[in-house]
Amino acid sequence: MKERLENLLKNAKLDIDQTSEEVDMNLVKSKYMGKNSEFTSIMKEMGSLSSEEKKSIGLLTNEFRTSFTEYFENKLNKIKADALNKRLESERIDISLPGKGVKTGSLHPLTHIRTTLEDLFVSMGYDVVEGPQVETDDNCFEKLNIPKDHPARDMQDTFYITDEMLLRSQTSSVQVRTMLANKEKTSIKMVCPGKVYRRDDDDATHSHQFMQMEGLVVDKNISLADLKGTLLEMAHALLGENTNIRFRPSYFGFTEPSYEVDVSCFKCGGKGCPLCKNIGWIEILGSGMVHPNVLRMCGYDPEIYTGFAFGVGIERLAMFKYGITDLRNFYTNDVRFLDNFNRKDVK
Ligand code: DAH
């Protein structure tokens, strides 16, 4: 029996060594310890032994049980530990990876430009005012010295609602409103950002709706030098300190003299590049000294008051500043486009 038990333990250890799965370990256990195992039959056979033999074989069976159990449990623990390690490895979370982050909204590029301009002009003592988009012909044209039969009306193809009401084609209408609203006829310093509408077919550089910002200063002794200084300040704030400006004579009914204003190309510094079409200059706005007729029609005595005005296209500025080639991008709300402005360094 001693020999049988020794062989049994040897075989059991071999079987245990060759087993690598937890389920198979159960089979090994029942093979060596189960009801039909040789060990159980040895235990049964012990009944027929003398008490002397019973004692010594009893010790041996105990020894077998202890050794088997110890060897078995060791292996089982190792199998379980290996399985756990494998699982931990496969389910490992790399806590050093960057998180997904919270997606925040961003300001629209046109809003960037508008607020930059507003902040600048507020810092120079201007009021920011608003006017209605549905406007009278009187405010949008007549009082801006552009009578009905004037050829300048052709420059702006306007959406008329009735003979007298229209969708404003320029924020210049707010000049008229501001001067008329000022009953005491005191000095004025205002900017007015807002939407305007024209009967244009939409393409990469035209839109039936876009944004302008109007500026108006009325006071005693306002001269062209004030206009020039103001616009230079604006160009610096928007496009950098090295930006230069130049005035080209132009025509607007409500200013005399009138100028179109160019900025030196901020990409090439004026040397000429694709952005400025090799001219070195980019046109950004219309401006001039407020026409005496306009002052008079709005209740200001042109003998006492002078003023300057300017109107700048916000989309145009944004296109040049951010290198946007298609105007329609501003209005299609494609997040892939808008995401470009979701950066803190966009100014
Ligand atoms: N309203 C003009 C336009 O839409 C732009 C403009 C030109 C505005 C000269 C002004 C100005 O205030 O003085 O084309």
Residues whose N, C-alpha, C, O or C-beta is under 5 A from the ligand:
A	BS01	DAH	S169 Q170 S172 G215 F252 T255 G286 S287 G288 A309 F310 G311
